[in-house]
Amino acid sequence: MTRLVAFLGSINVGGNRIKMVDLVAALSHAGFRDVTTIAASGNVVLTDERDPAMLEIQLESVVQRTFGFKSCAMVRTTGQIRSAIDDNPFHGTGPEHGSDKMVHSIFLSQQPDKAAVDALIAEHRAKGSERLALGDRVLYLDYVHGVGVSDLSNKLLERRLGCKGTARNMTSLKRILEKMD
């Protein structure tokens, strides 16, 4: 069996409040195994062998049915989480790297069109200090001065890239990876 993490978007933000004990109960009742959560932001670790794309649909369905709102689910392996940390060009030590709280990996539902990403990067270069780069179904983003002051909202990114996504900062990803290992 494979340990996986499911990043659920829209959990405990914007009025979508869920107690993690209730989320674990709902997912366990739906047949997911070894379900645990990390923090109260929709980070779910579970054991499964099914196709991750199928798991994403099932997880989204459980949240919709049980809690009454739409959430996106991005399922990743331990190796993919490690890559989302190690391959992030804005993460590391030294003056050219951002702080772990400001540097994010945004997990995407599909690989976006490179031309759309390039256009977003070029357009944003003149607007803000944030830095963006594309990985494998991951958008790397250094918010530099904070998420709250950035115009690079999740809705804008989804609209421009044509796919859903949910972000986690390096602090959270390191904690999740530690719990998965």
Steps between C-alpha positions, in 0.01 A plus 500: 500500500615852419492796737353799323412854593186667378507877499141617530438858392257742665516328839464733799512813286218721382241356735563135402565383856562132565632335815778263404346224711184532287702492178684185614168337594340587165793369298532185711126437461544538121759219501830686517761330724747621758364854475676772700513875461785744541400847620145622445540599137400194301822297502391137510740207513357161403596158371370387161596323178232646272568744219566848648272669243213276612578570865485875433148469358387283791650735761333803339170311497522409870568862598212625282250242631601514865588865553303673224769688308733438209863426567777401264718204591857449383644157589877460505755236603784547748742537209287770339488694828876472534537629141262788570744608770834412339414621148352831613752754365407756767560269797835453665757701685665825403384848411348396165251268670176593673382409848327166550173676588497706178622235254218276378445201278158518339383150411310504170229271366684470168808631325412847373587624155856635510400802289236595760756475780758699303240771428405517869865529606574768240189701587557478873868598478390865461231481770651344809807363671374140514696237311343210309631183336337187360570142605322169435134579589640752750528876481779633721431842645695725732252751639795708634287745706212264585198332348261762637658787307541313171263529207592142404192346657401137453202607286722710272753218464227246422343729241831580332640145506176317422530255788421472870765526766564516872811644662716399795802687631837337564446490877182294450652276234799414717268412788282286271802319355628430851165343594490291180851354541 
